[in-house]
Amino acid sequence: MKILPITAIVLTYNEEANLEACLQSLAGRVETVLVVDSFSTDRTVDISRSVGAVVHQHEFSTQACQFNWALDNLKVGSDWVLRLDADERMTDELWGEIEKNLERAKGDIGGFILNRRLHFMGKWIRHGGCYPIRLLRLFRKGMARSEDRAMDEHLVLLEGRAVTLKKDFIHENRKSLYWWTDKHNDYSTREMKIIVGDEKSGDLRPGVSGGQAAGKRWLKGNLYLRLPLFVRAGLYFSYRYFIRLGFMDGCPGLVYHFLQAMWYRFLVDAKVYERTIAEREKSK
């Protein structure tokens, strides 16, 4: 397969457990790999340079700000830009599909929506609404940016239309469960701030730029968040695990669906409740 006119941008911070697989999936496929690192203290920078990636270091605030900084400040000489996380990797099947589509892409095509396949504890999580997750990740230079949001940010097309591809890229974080729960504890605080209005909620809209992500966000804002605190976490887990057949993902699926759909969502509600109590005390 030939090298495609793509610059890949990968954001990193202490990603030595994941990064090599990510970068190897890009090697020989794209013109340039730009790693934007937030001053890692492990082997992340060494691994990046060992496979020929160009490393830039920049202080981190949010994923959205970091990615948009890269678009605004780094030299992107390719016609197309690929956004890939350090715990994600491309597949040969997807590269083949991308090559065919780039060759015949018309000028009105601003980007491509790719299917993300989640692996957790060594298993493909197929059920519970976890597959496929469709995300705009490949776009024509200058035609997309990340929405300004503290978390759960998505790329948004500025012009043109998006084409959805059929093959998958893989999301598999190889760090420990301790790290996963610690990360989601931090996420729960950020999400609480979005719910109570302290942080921006984003600018996705239904349509080609928002797609599946916009639809899910609409359901969350207009259905899930209108349900009672705490009760909604249990209902959401039951929906994913039983109705959407999450139980078919075995023990890894039980761990993932319970932690992500029940524990995490309950923790967000607990922090919203804690914030409500604090505001009530202030008003006395």
N, C-alpha and C positions, 0 to 999 in steps of 0.2 A: 504494500500500500504506500502511496506517495505521501509526502508531507503536505498537509493542507494549509491554506492561508488563514491560520487561526493563531491568535495569541491567547494562551491560557493564563488566568489570574487565580492564584491560590493564596488565601489568607491563612496565616499560621501563628500559633503560640504553643510551644512545647508539644509538638506533634510527632516526635520521633517514633512513636508506636504505630502511627498510621501513614506517615508521609511517603515512605519509600514506595508502597503499593500505588499510591495516588500518582506520584511522578513517573513511575515506570509505565503506567497506563497512558501517559502523555508522550513518552519518549518516542521519537521517530514519527510522530503523528502530527505535531503542530510546529509552527515556525519558531515560536518563543514561549517559554514558561516564565512568568513573573511571579515570584513568591514575595508577598508582602508580610513581613514578620513583625510581631509586636515584642521584640527584644526577648526571644526565647532564652531559657537558661539550660536547655538540654542540647541534643545534637541536631536540632531542626535545621539550623543554618548549614552545618557541614553536610548533611544529607542532601539538601537542596543543591548546593554547589557541586556535589559529587556527580550529579546526573545532568549538569549543565544548565540548571535554572539560574536566572538572574535574581538576586536577592536584594530587596529594599526593606529597610526597617523604618517603621513609623509608629508613633504612640497610638494605642488603641482606645477608642471610646465606645463605638458600636460597630457591628458588622457592616451596617449600611454606610456609615461614615467612612470606614476603612476602604470599602470597595469603591465608593465614589471618589475618594481621594486618589486611588490608583488610576481610575479613568481620567481624572483631571490632571494628574501630575507625572505619570509615567509614559514613556514612549511606546505607543502601540502602532507598530508598522504594518500589521496585518489587516485584511479586510473584515475579519470576523473576530469576535471575542468570546471565549468560553469561560464561564464562572464555575469553578469546581472547589468544593471544600476538601480539606486535607484528609478527611475520613471517607472520601468518596473516590471511586475509580471508574474509568471508562471500560467498556467491553469491546472486543473485536467486532461483534455484531453491530453495535451502535456506530463504531467508526465506519464500517462499511456503508451503513445507511446514510450517515452524514456526508461521506464522500460523494455518493450518488446525488444527493439533494443539493449540495453546494454547486455541483457542476451545472445543474439546470435551474438554479435559483434565479428568479426574475427580480428586477429592481424593487418591486413592491413588497418583497418578503423582507421583513425587518428582523425576524428571529425564528428560532426553532424551540418548540416545547419538547422536553425530554422526559422519559419515564424513569423515576427513581425506584429502585428495588432495595428494600430495607433488609439487612441481615443483622440479627441480634443473638448473641451467645451461640454463634455458629450456625444459625438456622435462618432461612429465608422466611420472613413474616409475610405470608400471603393474604391473610384474612384480617377481619376487624376493621376494614376500611383503610388498610395500610398499603394496598397495592392496586393499581399503580398510583403513585403520587406524581402528578404532571407539573413540571416546573419549566419556566422560561430560563434557559441557561446558556444558550448560544445565540448571539445576536450580531447584526451588522454594526461595525464600529460607529459610534455616535448615535445609535438608534435606541438605546435603552440605558436606564440607570436603576439603582436600587431605591425603593421608596424609603423615605426618612422615617424610620420606626425603630424603637428601642430593641425589639426582638420580633421574630417571626416575619422578618422582612422578605420581600420578593422583588425580583426585577420587573420593571414596568417598561413596555415599549413606548417610545416617544413618537414614533411614526412607523408606518408600514403595517403589515399583517404578520401573524405568526402561523407557522405550520407545525403540526404535531407529528412527531416521529413515533415509530412503533417499538423499537428496541430499547433496552434498559441500560442505565448506569447504576452502579451499586453503592449504597451507603452502608458502611460497616465500621463502626468505631471499635477499636481493639483495646481501649483503655478499660479500667476496672469498673465494677458496679459502684464502688465508692465514689469514683470520679463522676459517674453518670448521675447519681443522686445529688452530689454536691452541685453539679452544673444545673440541675433542675430546681434545686433550692434557690439558686440565684435567679433562674428564669421566673420562678413563681413571684419573686419580689418585683421584677420588671413588669410581669403581666398584671399584678395587682395595681401598679401605678398607672397602667394603661386603662384598666377598668374604672378606676376612680377619677381618671382625667388628668393625672399628673404628667403623663407622657403622650406623645402623638400616637394616634391609632392607625396611621398609614393612609395611603391614597389609592389603594386598589379599587377598581370598578369592574363590574361584570362586563365581559367582552373578551377580546383577544388578548389584551394586556394583563387582565386579571385571571381569566380562565377558571380552572378548578379552585385555585387559592381564593379568588374573590367570592366564589360561591360558598365555600366553607366558612369564610369570614362573615358572610351575610347570615348564614344559619346560626353561627355562634352569637352574633349580636342581636338577632331578631327572635331567636328561639332559646338557645342554651342559657344565655345570661338573664333571661326573663324568668327562669325557673328559680325556686327557692335555693338559697345558699345551702351547701352540703348535700341536699337531696339530689341536686343535679349531677354531682360527681358519681353517685351510685347509679343513677339512671344511665349516664353516659357509658360507664363501664359495662353495665348489663347489655346495653345496645350493641356495643362493640364485641363483647365476648360471646354473647349468646345469639343475638339476632344476626350480626355480621360474621358469625362463625369463628371468632377469635380462638375458641377452644381447640380448633383443628390445628393450631400451630404448636401444639404440644407444650412441654414445660417451659421452653424459652418464650413461647407465646403467652403463657400464663403470667410469667414474670413481667414481660414487656407491657402487656395490655393492662395488668393491674397497676403497675407503677405509673405508666404514662396516662392512663384514662381515669384511674381512681385516686391513687396516692397524690399525684401531682395536682390534679384538679381540686382535690380536697384541700391541699396545702394552699393553693391560690385563694380559695374561699376563706380559709382560716385567716389569711393575711388581710383579706378584704374586711372580714369581721373585726379583726384586731384594729385596723385603721378606723373603722366606724366607731368603736369604743373610744379610741383616742380622741377623735373629733368631737364626740359627745361630751367627753370630760373637759375639753377646751372651751366648749360653749357654755359651760355652767358658770 
